[in-house]
Amino acid sequence: MWFNTTTQEKKQYYMTQFVDEYWDNGSLPIWITAQRQGKKAGSLHFPGTAATYQKETIQSYNYSNETEWRANVDKVMKEWFKDQDLDFVSLYFGEPDAVGHKYGPDSPERREMVMQVDRTVGYIRETAQKHGLSNQLNIIITADHGMSTVLQGEGVNEIILTDIPGFSMKDLKFHLVDYGPAGLLLPKEGMLDKVYQALKGGHPNLHVYKKEDMPARLHYSNHPRLLPLILYADKGYVINGFYVFQNYKGQHGFDNEDMDMKPFFRAVGPDFHTNLMVGPFETVNVYSLMCHLIGIKPEINDGSLDNTRHMLISNG
């Protein structure tokens, strides 16, 4: 979500793809880092691909359905890896996220979409082999989050901020709610403590923090774009402002310690051990692993190769 507290403007994710200021905020994606260090890189609709970073862009393409997914896989394997000899490509599929939101994570529709994604993963492996890339291409498949069923309807004490005694939207200069289980509030001058005290303990499934008091394990208190008050809900609940606005049956953004929020990780290629099952690790460590495989120096980041090194044959 992109927002501006002065103009009150808000843009959802899909509206930010060509908004450079949303993405070019001081950090660099791995494809720009690789390109700057002499590697050839491309990206197929990975989030942020369409933006320009410090005046640099990269090759990118869009997608919509399974047929186009396969066409894009063909482009990556044949044109980018085999013909152009690219060193790195990021490839993104927006499913089963969209279907999971609409129908719920346990729905038949989502199970069918998981099968579609699985077929596409198989096609990636098949196409790599077809073009003679299997012995030189490392493939990592993962996700950015999990998903939980949203609790809603009769018998559910849904979170509606304006139903909480003592709280008023009139005390806010800006708010970011109605977008899932988390929210940000910017109270008007002199209203911070009033808003905080009204919401704190106002609903049994709502957690309210001043940003400096956020639990350290969440790493969500120091960024300058965070607003003074941070809200997040227990698993299954979403935060509504004036009334029940959200109708998604599946959501993510809950506490990352919950198993429903944890993504999977699979890797195959000449640098990885085969048939190796590893313990859980934080997704932030995948960046250092990819930089090592490409042979580039990573930007400053919160991960470490030490947490994934045991997956590699060389252990280097």
N, C-alpha and C positions, 0 to 999 in steps of 0.2 A: 504494500500500500504506500503510495506517494502522497504526501500532504504538505500543505503550507498553512501554518497557523495564522499568518497575517491576512492572507486572501481567503481563508477558509476552504481552499480548494482541496479536493480529494480525488485520487485516481487509483482505481483498482489495478491489479497486476497486469491484466491484458492490455490496459491503456498506457502502460509505461514502457512498452518495448522499444519505442523510438524516442523516449525522453532521456537524453544523455545525462542531464543533471541528476536523475534518479539513480543511475548506475555508476556514473563517473564521479564517485564521491571520495576519492583518495586511495581506494584499494584497486588492485588490478586483477582481472581474471587470468587464469592460467594460460589461456591462448595468447594473450598479449605479452605476458612474461616470456613465453616460449619464443614468440616471434622476435622480441627484442634481443634474445640471446642466440639468434641465428637459426632457429628451428622454423620449419614450415608447419603452420597450424591452420585448422579450419574448424567450423562449428555448425552443426545442423540444428537450428532453432533451439539451442540451449538458452535458458533464460539469461537475458542480458546481451546476447550475441548481436542484436541489431544496433546496439548503442556504440558510440564512439568514446574511447578512453584516451584522454590526454592526446587527442588528435589522431589516434590510431584506430583502425577498424580491421575486420577480418572477413574471410569468405563465409557466407552463411546462406541457408535455404530454409523454407517453411515446410509445414506438413499439415495434414488434416485427417486422413483415414489410413486403414491398413494397406490399401493399394499404394498410396503415396509414401507410406512408411517404407515399403519394399523398394520403391523407386529411389528413395533417398539413400537407403542402404546400398543399392547398386551404385549410386553416384559416389558415395564415400569409399566403397571398396575398390571400384574400378578406376574412377577418375582421380580421386584424391590420394588413396594409398598406393595403388599399383602404378598408375600413369604419372602422377605428379610427385609421388614419393613423399607425401606429407609425414611428419613425425608425430603429430598429435591431432586427434579429432574428438570433439565432444558431440554426442548424439543424444537428443532428448525426445521423449514421448510423453505427452500430457495425460496419458492414461496408465493405470485405471483410476487416476485422481478424480477426473470430472464425473465419471460414472459413479464412483464411490460417494461423492458429495450428493449427487442427485437421488440415488436409490438406496444408499447405505452400504457399508462395507461387507455385510453378510447377505446381500441381495443376489438373486440369480443373475441380474444384469452385470453386476461387478464380477462375479465368477466367470461369466462369459468373456468379459473384457480381459481378465487375467489370462484366459486361454489365448486370446488374440495377441496379447503382449508376449506370451510364451512362444507362440508360433513365430513371432517376429525375432525374438532372441535366437530361436533355432535357425532362422533365415540368415541372421548375422553370421553365425558360425559356419553355416553352409556356404555362404557367399565368400567368406574369408578363405575357406578351403578351395573353392572353385578358382580363385585368383592366385592361388599359391602363397597365401599370406599366413597360414596357420603357424608356421615355424618361426615367424618373425614379428607377429603382431600380438601384443598383450591386450586383452579385452577385460575391462572392469564393468560390471553391471551392478548398480545400486539404486537407491531412492533417497529422497530428501526428508521423508517422514512416513509415518504410518497413518492409521485412521481409526476413529471410534464412532459407534452409533450415537446419534444425538437423541437425548431423552426429551420428549415433547408430548404435548397433548394432555388429555384428562389424567389427573392424578399426579402430574409432575409439577413441582413448585419451580416454575421457570423464573429465570433472573430477569427482572424488569427494573431498571434503576429508578425510574420515577415512582415506583410502588414502595420504595424504601423510605420510611419516615425521616423527615429532616433533610432529604436530598432534593435539590432542584437544579434542573438544567440551566436555569437563569444565573446560577452561580459560576458557570463555566464560560471561558472565552473560546474554548475549542474542545471538541471531543472526537474520539475515534472509537466508536462502539458499533454494534450491529454487524460486525465482520467476523464473528466466530467466538472462541472462548477467551479472548484477550482484549484488552482495551487500554487506551491512553486518555488521560484527562488533563486539560490545562485550565485550572481555576482562575477566575478573575483575581486581580490584585487584592490581597487581604482575605481571600476566601479559601485558601489552601486547607487550613486546619478545620474549618467548618465542613467542607466537603469530605475530607478524610474521616472525620469523626462520625459523620452521618452514614458513610458507606461501610466503615469498619464494623464488622459484625452484623451488617444489615441483612445478610442472606447467608444461610448455612453452607452454601456451596460457592460462595464468592470470596476471593482473597484480594485484599486491598493493601497496597504498599506505597509509601513514599519511595521514589526511585532509589534513593541512597540506602534504603533498608531492604531492598530486594535480596533474597537468599543468594549468596555468592556463587553457589553451584550453577545458577541459571545464567550467569554472565550477562546480566541484563540491567545494568545500572549506570554505566559510565558513558555511553554514547551520547553525543550532544543532541541527537534528534529525539531522544527519549523525553517524554513529558513528565512533569513533577509527580503525577499519580499513575500507577500502573495497576491494572486489574487483570486477574485471570481466574478462570472457573475450574471447578473439579471436572473430572472426565465425564463426558456426556452432556454437560451444560454449556450453553452459549450465553453471551451477554447482550441483552437488548436494552435500548434506551427508553423510548416512550411506550412501546408495546411490543408484542411478539412479532418481530419483523422477519426473522430468518426462517427459511423453510427447508434448509439442507437436512438430509437424513444421515449424512456422515460428515465428520469434521476432524481436523487435526489442529495442532497448536496447544494441546494440553501438556501437562507436566511430562518432560522427556524421560523421567524415570519409569513411567508406565509402559508396560510391554506393548500396548497397542500403538504407541508412538514410535517404536523402534523399527527402522528400515532393515533390509537385508543387504548382504554383500556377497557377490560371487566374482571370482577372477579366474582367468585361464590364459595361458600363453607360455612362451619359452622361458620367462623369468620366474614363473610361479611353480611351487610344488603342486603335484597332482594328488587328488583325493585327500587333501588336508583340511580338516575341520578345525577352526580356531575359535577362541573365546571372544566375547563381545568387546568392542572397542568403539570409541566415539568417532562419528563420521568426519569430524574436523581433521582427523589424521590421514584421510584419503588424499588430501592435497599434497602432503609431503611425499607420500608413496608415488603419486603420479609424476611429481617433479623428478624424483630419483629415476624412475623408469625412462623418462624423456631425456634425462641428462642435463637438467637445468638447475640453477640456483633458485630456491624458492624465495618469494617475498616474505616479509615478516608475517608470521601466522601463529596460531595457538596449538597447532598439531606437532607431531614428531614422528619421524621415520622409525624411531625405536619401538613404536607401538604396532608396527606392521612388518618390520624387518624379517620376522620369523616365517613369513609367507614365501619369502624369496629363496630361490635355490642358492644364489651366491651369498645371501645373508649380508650383502655389502652395504 
